[in-house]
């Protein structure tokens, strides 16, 4: 497979030459993470674009025989590298999630006898899907190309922010077709499509909308589609299930050249005569507001038919994004890993408004974003940890807009809560904690969000006091979420305590002493579930009794979400020193950390947790999932930074590589990639909401971050090598750092963070 343009030539260049290359887009490999657990997609999109135009390799239903179908989990991003066929190309995809939705407006070119069913992987000729080979597939930033073996059609995809652009090169035929499947979707089930409307305006243009009830309970997508060539004929396949009430639309033959279509499930075909190597193009524009706005988005962003220009314009946007960090690295593969991580960390959240600023709000009314870009799809349980802190450094304006989007969400919420997992004018309430609090507080305290901080604090407090939500009432009353109230009682308690600490920091910043006192006290609630008799966090019931039947290694059904107590007992990022003392001091915590990374977690202990697989585990440390992403830096707390330095470099090597299975777990909307970027540069935000970053072990030879205002922050690592993983000395602007920490202002003021690396640990 051709992953990166001219890669063979690049590999022949000296490393020093690689470091001087101006074009960074060439290092992006969207195919990384498309196999196994990465759940990334290989298709075309621009940074944070509203359209993610990508191939879907199967149409696994969410349920079979009325029960959850576990195989669907592989298709959270629509594509699995090992699949032999492509069903079509749809316009919306999540990146790296562990649950899914979307897959809207699937398009597929075919040749020969018209077939409106998808076919099967074993027999693709029985439908419109096609076999393909990775040898004939290319994936670049904002460009995807594949030869479809069965129709002998070359498919090429690119995008603008709100428009997907298709280019299909057909063979000679009087039976060439383009299928538009409005029924297809990711995590699909029979009742998911609520209603679909299509209006064929002429022989090259159609508009419509789709309403669905999936992960987002009430989601509406408006669209406009324009063909570069008039179709000679078109038709539709309507619902197979007949409604009791038929109305009087039965007067028309709605399956053949009928311009006004509506139904729960629609498929359409558009028929053409084609000459050999004739190209047919189509543009698909999306809107959250109206068909009129979708068409306006198309006319504003792609008013022409120059596919190559749209591709180039999008790649220029990617180049600008990647140029924010320039690195000098040890090996050519490291460039691919680093810049693909930057790419993955700029896919989500996505723009959710039209070119005129209009968007559909949580209240399902139409709003206009004044002074900010509105975003959607916040996977906050994942991204508060490193992704949003990364954005505060490299992309502060976007992160400020994301906070503004969260505040708009709160204002439109009838429940008066900040987003938990916002998604297309909905909250799908996925995962635990109220981590929008962390993102908002971190952005305010770092000077990124300059909106109304008092209003933000009020929203944080209101969200944290919503007693009906996932055990918050008992948490307030008892100081913990009881085991008999929630199946994830311990992880909820730990995450609430951290979020409460964030609220306390904002209250202190604003001089709200009463709020500061209340939430500082709540921030210590983690202590209430620590069981000294076993040395771990443990579920406790409403009467204050610890659960008797408790397994330290099991990742399912033990009071934690997607993890075991070995990983979660260290989830006190805001007060590691107190945690250390509670656990018995430095020696005890050091031994705990050593065991976490070296013991073996047998497969049976994560057999029922689909988000955890062997690829993402080192010892009992689960890097392929997020809850313990900070813990390797706790070696600094016990005075053994050298152990952490070695293990950080080991994680970088073990969990990230350039293959299609190059991610050890779900990328989770950029969190896995943000961990890689921070740790590669030698520092990490252990506790967002603090202005401190903890020093680790850089893997770069040098890195230069372009900051707002023309300043730069440079990282240098003398004596860098694969073996020299230990930090002999670290200085900030020539001054020795002795506490293993730097502040946010140290970065944003510009300067140099210099490391001297060694093959021998520095144990003092």
N, C-alpha and C positions, 0 to 999 in steps of 0.2 A: 504493500500500500504506500502511496506517496503521501507522506504526512506533512513534510515541510519542504517548501520549494527550494531546490538546489541544496538539499541537505548533504548529499554526497560531496559536493564541492566544499561546503562548510567544514566537514569533518577533516578535510585535507589541510585546512589552514592552521597555522600556529595559534595557540590559545591567546597570545597577545593580540593577534589580528582579530580574533573573534571579539575581544573586548572593545575594539575600536569600531566595529560595525555600527553604522548609523541606523539601519533598518532592523528594528526589533521584532516586527510582526513575523518575520521568518522563523522565529524560535517558538511560536505558538503552535501547539499540537492539540487541537480539540478532541482528538481521539483518545487522549489520556483519560482514564476513568470511565470509559464506556463499556467495560467488561466487569463482571462480578458486581462488587458493592459500590463502585464509584458513583453510579447513577447520574453521570454527566451525559450531555448530548453532543453530537459532532457537527450539527448543522450551523447555519449562518445566523448571525445576530450582530448588532453593534453594541457598544458599552451600555449596559442597563436598558437595552432596547425593549420596546413593548412587543415586538415580534421576534420569536425564536423559531426560524423555519428549518425543520430538521426531519430526517427520515424516521419513520416508525417501523420496527421490524416484526411486530406481531400485534394481535388484537385480543390479548388474553382478557377474559371477563373478570370483574372483581369477585363475583360469586359463582359457584357451581352447586346445583342442587340445594340452593338456599343457604349455603355456607361459604365463608370466606375462602377464596382460592389463593393459597400461598404463593403460587407461581406468578401471580400478578405483580408481586413485589419487585421482581426483576425489571419491570417496565415502568418504573417511576418517571424516567426520562424518555420513554417511548422506544429506546434503541438499546439492544444488547449485541455486543460485537460478535459473539459466536453464532448468532442467528444467520441462516442461509438465505433468507428472503427479506424483501422490503415490501410493506403493504402500501405505503404512500408517504407523502410529505405534508406534515401538519404544521400549523403556524404558532402554536403556543406550547412551551415546555418549561418545567422546573429544572433547575440544575442541582443535582446532588441530594435531592430530598429522600426521606424515608417513608413518604406517603405521597399521594398524587391526585391529579385532576388534569384538566386541559387536553391537549391534543386536538385543538379545534381546526375545522375546515381542512380535511385531508384531501389532497390532490394527487392524482396518479395518472400518468399517460399510458395508454394501451394501444395496441395495434391488432387488427383482426376482428373476429366475431365479438360483438359487444357482450361483456359479462359484468353484471352489477354486484356480484358477491365477491368477498375478499379472497376466497380460496383458502388453501391450507399450506403450511410450511412443507409438508410431504408432497403435496400436489399443487404447486402454485398455478399451474395452467388451468386449474378448475375455477379460477377467479382472476381478479385483476392484479394480484400481487405478482412479484417477479423475483427470480433468483438474481444474485449479483456476486461479484468477487471483490475482495479487498484490494486485489491487484489493479482493479479499475475504479478505485474510489480515492478521492482526495478530500482532505479537510484542512482548511486554513481559517484564520480569523475572517469572518464575514464571507466565507465562500465554501460551498460544498458541491462536489461533483461525483456522479456515479453512473456507470453504464448499466442499464437495466437489461439483463440478458434475454428475457423472454420477448419483450416487444422490440428489442434492439433500439432503444431510445436512450440517448445521452441526456441525463438530467443535471441541471446546474441551478444552484440556489444562491441568492444574496439578499440583503435587506437594507432598508433605512430604519429609522427608529420605529415607524408605525406601518411600514409596507414590506411585504414579502414579495420578492421578484423571482419568478421562475423562467428558465429558458430550457426548452425541450427540443432536441434535434431528432427528427423523425426519419424513418426510411420512406421510400415511395410506397404509397398505399391509398386506396379509396375508402379504407376503414380505419382511419386514425381517430382516436378518442382521447378526451381528457375527462377523467372521472372526478366529480366533486362529491365526496362522502361527508354529508353533514350529520350522519349518525355516529360515525367513528369517534372515539375518544379514549383517553387514558384513564384507567380505573373505571371502565364503563360497566353499566348494568342496565337492564331493560327499562327501568323507570327514570334513568338519569336525565334524558332529554325531555324537557317540559314542553317546549314549542319551538318551531323553526319556521321562518318566513323567508321566501325568496321572491324577488321581483325582477324579471328579465326585461330590461328597459330597451334594449336593441340587440343586434347580433354581435356585439362586442362587450356589452356592459350589463352587469346585474348588481343588485344590492340586496341586503337582507339582515336578519339577526337570528341569534340562537339563544335560547334560555335553557339553563341546566340546573339540576339539583344534585350536586355532588359534595366534594369537600367544602366548596363554597355553596352554601345552602341556596342562595338566589343569585345566579350569575348570568349576566346578559352580555353578549358579544355582538356588536354591529359590524358589518363588513360591506365592502365594495370590491368587485372583481371586474377587471377589464382585460380583454384578450387583444393581442396584437393583430390577430387575423379574424375576420368574421367566421363564425361557425355556420356550417350548412344546415345543421339540424341539431336539435337538443331534445332531451326528454327527462322524465323523472320517475323514480320509484318511490311510492308512498308507503305509508304504514302497512305492514302486513296484517296487523290486527284491526279488524273493522270495529269502529265505534257503534254503539247502539243508535246514537243519533248521527245521521248522515247529512242533514241539512239539504240544501238544494244545489250544492256544488257538483252533485252527481250529473247535472245537466251537461257538464263539460268532460271531455277526455283530458284529464289533468296529467297524463303520462307522456303526451306527445306535443311538444312545441306550445306548451301552455305557460303564459307569462306570470301568472299570479298564484303562487304556490304556498301552501301552509300545511303543517302537520307535525306530529311528534318526531318522526324519523324520516328524513329525506335523503335520497341519493340522486345525483343528477349526472347526465352524460352530455358532452358536447362533441359533435362529430365534425371531422375535417377530411378533405382530400389533401394529401401531402406529396411533394416531390422528394426525391432522395436528398437527404441532408438538409431538408427544410426546417427552419427553426420557427417554433410557435412560442410566444412569450405570454405570460400573464402576470398581472400585478394584483395583489390582494392586500387591501388596506383595512386596518382594524380601528374600532372606536368603542369606548365604553358608554357613549352617549346616544348616538343616532347614526342612521344610514347616511344622512346628509353630511355629518361630520367625518364619517369614514371616507367618503368621496373627497371631501375637502383636504383630509390628511394626504390622500394620494396625490391630489393636484399640487399641494404645497411641497411635498417631499420628493416625489418622482413624477414630474409632469411629462417626461420623455420616455423613450424606449431604449435607452443606452444602458444595457446591462453592465457592461464593463465599467462605466462611470460610477454606477451605484456601488459596485464591488470596491472600486478604488477609493471612493469617498468614505465608505465604511472602514476600510483598512487604514485610512488616514486618521480616523477617529481612534482606532485601536492603537495606532502608532503614538498618538499624543498621550494616550492613557499609559502605555508602557514606558514612554520616555520619562515618566515621573520618578523612576528609579533606574539608574544606570549602574550595572555591576560588572566587576571583573571576577571571574570564577576559575576554578581549577580545571574543569573538564567541559567538553562540549555538551555532554548530556545535562550538565548543571544549568546551562543557559536555557535549554528546553524546559526543564523542570521549573526554573525560576519564573520565566516569562509566561509559561502556561498557568502557573499559580496566580500570577497577576491577572491573566485573562479570566480564569475561573472566579477570581475575586472581583470581577466587574460585570458579571452576568445578572446578578440579582442584588437587591430588589429591582423592579422594573418600572419604567415610566408608565404612569397610569393617568394620562390626560391627553386631550387632543391638541392640535397645533394652536387652537384658539384659547387654550387653558382650561377648557371645560372637562369635567369628569363626573362620574356617578359616585356619590358618597355612600357612607355606611347606612344612611337613612333612605337610600334609594332615590334621593332627589339629585338634581343636577346642580353642581357647584362650579365655581371658577376659581382656580388657584391664583391668588394675587400675590406676586412677589416671590413665588417659589414654584418648583417643579414637584408635582404630586407623584408619589411612588406607591407601589403595592407589593405584596408578597414578602412580608417580613418574617423570616424564620428565626424568631428572637431567642428561643431556647438555645440555638446554636450560635447565632452571629453576634450576640452581645459580648462574647468572650474575647474574640480577637478581630473579627471582621470590622465591626464598627469602630473600635480603637484604631485599626489600620486606616480606615477612611478619615478619621480625625487628623491624621498626619498627611496622607497623600491626596485626599479628595475632600477637604473640609466643607466646601460649598455644597457638594452633593449630600454629605452627611447632615448638614444643617437643614437642607430641604427634606431629608428623610425624617428628621425630628419634627419639622413643620407638618409633614404628612401624618405623623402619629398624633400630633395635637389636633389636627383637623378630624381625624378618626374619633378622638375622644369627644370633641365638640358635637359630632353627629351621632354619638352613641346614646341610645335611650337608656342603656344600663350604666352609663357614665363610667366606662372603663377604657384605659389605654389598650392598644392592641396586644393580643397574646400571639396570634399568628394571622396577620391580616392578609387578605387574598381577594382581589377583584370586588371591592365594595362589600366585603364580608369579613367576619372573624370566624375562622374555623376552630378556634379554641384548642389547638393542638399543643401538646406538651405541657410543662408545668412552669411555675414561677410567673412573675409579672415583670419580665426582663426588659420591656420598653423603658421601665424606670431606670435601669442601668444605662441604657443608651442615651436617654435624655440627660441624666445627671452628668455622665461622662462628657457629653458634648457641651453642656453649660459650664462646668468647672474648667474645661480646657479652652474656653473662650470661642468655641466653634459655633454654637447656637446662640444667637444674639436676640432671640425673641423674648417674650414675656416670661421671665424666670419664676415670678410669683405664680402665674397661671400654671406653669409647668409643675411647680411643687404641689399646688392644689390638686392637679390631675393625678400626680403620683400618690398622694395621700388618699384621695378618694378611691383609686384603684386598689390600694393596699388594704383598705377598710371595707371592701365589698364582701360582706360576710357570707353571702350565698355561694360564692365561687370557690369550689374545690378545697373546702376545709378551712377557709380563712377565718370564719367565725370561731370555731374551736381553737384555732391557732392563736387568735387574739386572747381568748379567755384562759386557755390552759398553758400557752407558751409552746405548743407543738400541735401538729396535726395528728390526731389519734389514728391508730391502726384500724379501728372499727368504723372510721369515717371515710378513709381513703385507702385504696390499694397501693398508692405511692406516697404514703404518709411521711416517710423519712426524707426522701428526696424533696418533697414539697416543703417540708420544714426548713431544710438546709438552704434551699433556693430562696424562700421567702426571707429568711434571716439575712442573706447576702443583699437582697433587694432593699430590705429595710435599712441596712447600713448605708446603702446609696442614698436613700431618702434623707437619712440623718446628715449626710455630708452636704447635701444641697440646703437643708434647713440651717445648718451651721453657717454656710456661705451667705445665706440671706438674713442671718441674725434672728431666726425663729427658734428661740431657746426651748420653748415648750415642745415643739415638734421634734427638735433635735433630741431632747431627753427621752421622749416616747419611743422614737425609732432606734435610738442607740440601745435602749433596753431590749427592744424586740430583736435587734441584730445579734443578741447573745442567746437567742432561743435554741441554737444548735446544741448548746450544752445540755438541754433537757432530754435529748435522745442519745446521749453518749452513755454507754453501759460500761462502767469501770471494770466490772467483773470479767468481761471478755475483751475490752479494749477497742470496741467498735461501736459505731452508730447502730441502733436497733429499734425496731418498731415498738411502740408503747400504746396501750389502749386508753380509753377515756378515763379509766379509774387509776391510771398511773402505773399499770403493770406491764413490764416488758414481755414481749411475745416469747413463749417458751420454745416452740418449734421454729427454729431459726437457723438458716444455712448461710455461712459466711461467704461461700463461693457462688451460690446460685444467683443468676441474674434475672430471674423471673419470679414474681409472686412473693418477694421478700420485703416489700415496702419501698422499692426503688424503681425508678423509670429507666429502663435500658442500662442497667448496671448492677453491680453487687456492692456489698458494704465495704469491701477492700478498696474499691475506687472511690465510693461516695463518702467514706468516713473522713477523707481529706478535703471535702468540699467546705472549707471555711477560708476562702481566699482573702477575706477582709481582716482576718485576725489569726494568721498562722502561728504567731508566737504563743497566743493563749491556747490554741489547739495543741501545740507541742507540749506545753506545760500540763495540760489536762491529760494528755496521753502518757505522761511520765517523763518528759524531758527530752533532751537532744539524743541520747543514746537510743531511747525507745523509738522515736520518730525516724532516726537514721536506719535502725534495723527494719522498721516497717517499710520504708522506701526501698531498701535493698531487697526485701522479700517480694514486694510488689513487682519489681522488675525481673526477678530471677526465678520465682516459683512457677509452677505449671498449672494452667487452668484447663482441666480436661474438657473435651467437647460437650459432655453431657450437661455442663453447668450453663451453657448458653444455647442449648439446642432449641429452646422455646423462645428465644429472643432474636427475631429476624434481623435486627439492626447490628448484631455482633456476629462476626465470623472469624475464623482462625487467622485470616490475612491481616486483620486489624489488631492483633493481640501480640504483645511482647511480655512474656511471663504471664502475669495476671493483670498487667497494665493494658487497658483497652484504649489504644490511640484511635482506632477506627470509629470511636464514638466520643462525644465531647466532655462528659463530666470530669474527667481527670486530666484535661489538657494542660492544666497549670502545675500539676504536682511535681514534675521533674525539677521545677525551679525551687521547690521547697528544700532541696539540698542546700541552698544558700542559707536557709533559716537554721539548719543544724550545724553550720560551719564546715560543710563538706561540699563546697561549690564544685570542686574538681569532679566529684561523682556525677553531679548534674551535667557538667560540661561534656563528659564522655557519653552520657546517655542521650543528651540532646542530639549530638552528632550521629549517634547510632539510630535514633528515631528518624532523623532526616534521611539516612541511607536506607533504612529498612521499610519505611512506610510510603516512600515516594520514589517513583522511577518513571521512565519515559514510555513504557508499554501501554497498551490498551487497558491493562489491569493495573495501572500505575498508582492507584490510590488504595490505601488499606481499608477504607470505609467510605460511606456516603460523604461527598464533598460538602453537603449541607449548606448550600447557598454561599459558598466561599469560606466557611469557617476552617475547614481542613487546610485550604490553600493559604489563608491568612496566618495560621499557625506556622506553616512552612516559611512564609515570607519574613515574619518577625524573627523566628528562631534562626533563619539563615543569616540575618543581619546582626544577631548577637544580643537581642533584648526582647522582652515579652511583657504584655500588660496582665500581670497575674490577677489584679483586682481592679477592673474598670470602675470608675468612680473615684479612684485615686489618681493623682498626677504622676505616679511613679511607674517606671518600667524596670523589670528585674534583669540583670545581666546574665547571659548564658555563654554559649560558645559559638561565635560566628562561623559560618561555612564559606562566606565570601572572602575573596582577597581584598576587595574594596567594594563599597556601594555609595552612591551619591543620590540623596533624595532631594528632588526639587520641591521647594516650599513656596507658599504664597509670598508675594512681595519680592520675589527674585532671590531669596536666600536659599542656601543649601545646607544639608546636614550630611556629613561624610563619615563613613565607617571605614577604617583601615585595619587590616590584620597582617602584621609582619610575621614572617616565617610560616605562613599558612600552608598546610598540606593535609592530605587525608589522614595522616598519622598524628599530626600536631593538633590534637583536639582539646588540649588543656590551655587555659589562659594563664600565662605567666605574669602578665601585668596589663592593666587597663587604665587609660587616662581619658579625661574629657578636657579638651582644649589644653592639653599639657599637664593637667593636674590629676594626680593619682586618685582613682575611685576606690575607696576602702569598704564601702557598705554594699557593693554589688547592685547599686540602683542609680538610675538617672531620672530626671524629671521631664515632664512634657515640654516645659519651657526651655530646657537644655536643647531639645530637638528643634523647636520652632524658632528659637533665636539664631539658629545656625551654628555651625562649629564642626569639630572633629572628635569622633570617638575612636580612639586608637587602642588596638589590642596587640600584645606580643604573644604569639602562640608557641606551644612547646609540646614535645612528645611525652614529657614527664609531668605528673600531677603536682600542683602546688598545694600542699596540705596545710599550710599555715593559715 
